[in-house]
Amino acid sequence: MASDRITSADEPRSFLATPSYLRLWFAGGIGNAMRWLELLVAGIFTWEVTQSTVLVALITVARSLPMLFIGTIAGVVGEVLNRKRLLVIQLLVMAASSAVLCALAFSAQIRVWHIALAGIVAGIVWAMELAVRRRMIGEVVTPDQVGPAVAFDSLTNSFARVLGPLAGGAAYQTLGLGGAYVMSATLYFAAGVTIGGLEFRQEPRRLRFGRIAIDIAEAVAAARANPAIFAVVLVSIIMNMFAFSYSALIAPIGLDVYRVSPTLVGALAAAEPLGAIAVGIPLSTGWLHLNGRRALLRGSLLFLVALATMALSPWYSIAFVLLLVGGLGTAAFSNMQTTLILTEAPPATRSRVMGIVTMCIGNGAGRCDNDRRPVGASRIPDGDPDHGWPGALWIEPGLEETDKDVTSKPQLRDG
């Protein structure tokens, strides 16, 4: 079974000769880079305007909640409607959203609620990613090329997570918020035009709203029946509730704790994906083979341990290195998360199962503490000097379930 061992073909890079794959790859790389660019600049802008860590986190939550609420519906839609058309619409909507924010920024009319509203739009688009673009990757390459094709796409996404924050920090520092959104709008539009020329055949079906609940139930049954898919679902919930929401704190931690420039904040945000690149390169070239479920579990555990240790670090340099090491684990997690679905899920339910995984990704934003604030990204002290920032990060990923005062704040130094 594919879950026992994911292998690559004898010619691991032959998928790069497939024009349809290259277009999907380009659009995915651009979309992910701009997603992380916008996330960083939105966090920096919100922090500078409000000095509120909770509002910074809620900006991130605005991008995640749609995945929780419409992820499964997105899977049904991606199963029956034309996926190429859906992807073009997604990219053009994001280009339009960024253009509006650009205009507001240059006219000095932009407000935090504008950023939050655009985040919700981005979250709706993001909810379609797995069920549409990632599903299409498995359809435009041969079955024996799915593993390395996904690995190369994940590697590109890791590069995007490096370049996006770095470009965002540099653009914000030199061109301002409006300049960052000019870059975003332009590249989203270019990606949309690229997908417009994609050769993709699909037999679309009629979307029957009365069957949506039944379609979702069938996908849930398929996920429960397959141990590999069930593992993907369970680990995705854990990782997004207790780990990946750390990204909501990158801007305030970099600016207020380590007191570094926006460019170095971008570098801190890029540390974890840099680690993922170190594993992604041998995976995509076929030099490294991963055992599916085992790699998924071990990679997730490595990142959780690295993140918990990073929460105790008072130095920028150590925090950077720990996130770099954690990225080795996220590479295994992200590759197996998609590859196991594409190789194990029945074709008739594949997009719907992807939709379930999307809901699991959004689950990290959906928990609420006793104050009705989302836990995964915003259960953190709001500028309270009596709470240490390392303790805040410890609470943020859900590694500490009770609010405990951290009475001594270590002297934080720029590494």
C-alpha positions, 0 to 999 in steps of 0.5 A: 500500500502507498501508506507503507512506503512512498517511492519515486519513479525511475525518472523522479523529475520527469513531471517537470516536462509536463506543461500543465504541472508547471502552470499549477506549480507556478500558480501555487508558488506565487499564491503561497508566497503572496499569502505569507507576504500579506500575513506578515505585512498585515501583522506588522501594520496591525501591531504598529497601529494598535500595539495589541497582540490579540488584534494581530492574532485575530488578523491571522484568525480571520484567514483561518476561520473560513477553512474551518467553516467551509472546508468540507463544502469547498471539498464538495464544490471542488469535486463537482465544478470545473477545477480550472475555472475555480482556480482562475477565479480564486487567483483573480479574486485575490488580485482584486482584494490586494489591489483594493488594499493597495489603493486604501494604503496609498490614500492613507484610508486603510484601517485594521478592519479592512485588513481583517475583511481582506483576510476573510476573503483570503481564507475563503480562497485558501479553503479551496487550495487542497480540493482544487489546485493540489487535487489537480496536481495528482490529475496532471501527472502519472500515478507513479509521479504523484510522490515526487510531484507533490514533494517538489510542490511542497518544496516550492511552497517552503521557498515561498514561505521564505521569500514571501515574508522576506519580500514582505518585510523588505517591501514594508520597510522600503515601500510601505504597506501600499508597495507590498500590496502592489507586488501582491496584486500584480503577481496574483494576476500573473498567476491567474493568467497562467492558469487561464492557459492550462490544458485541463480536462474534467467532466464537471457535474451539477452541484446539488445543494441537497446532497452536500451533507450526504457527500460530506458524510461519504468523505468522512466514512472514507477517511475513517475506513482508511488508517493512513487518511485517518492519521492525516486527519488526526495529525492535521488537527493536532498540528494546527491547534498546537503548532502552526498558529505560532505564526500569528506571533512572529510580528509582535515577537520580532518587533517587541521582544527581540526588537529587530527590524521588519526585515529580520522579522521576515527572516524569523518567519522564514526560518521554519520553511528554510528547514523544510527546504533542506528535506524537500530538495532530496525528496523532490529529486528522489534521493530521499524516500519517506515511510508515509505514516511514520514520517507524518508522525515523526516529523510532526513530533520534531516540530512540536518539540522544537517549537516548545523549546523555542518558546523558552529562548530569550535570544533571536539567534537561538529562536531562529535555529530552533525554528530551522530545525523544526522545519525538518519535521514540517517538510515530512508532515506537509509532504505526507499530508497531501501524498497520502490523500492523493494515493490512498483516497478513492478518486470519487471522494478525493476532493471531499477528503481534501476538504475534510483536511482543510477543515482540520487546518482551520480547526486551529483558529476555531477553539475558544477559551473562557473569554471566547477568544480563539485559542490557536492564534490568539490566546496570548497576553495582550501587552501585559507586562506581567506575562513573559513573551516566551510564556505567551508563545508557550500558551499560544500553541496550546502546550500549556492549557491554563493561563499561568502568570510568568512573573519574571521576564528574562532580559531579551537580547538581539542574537 
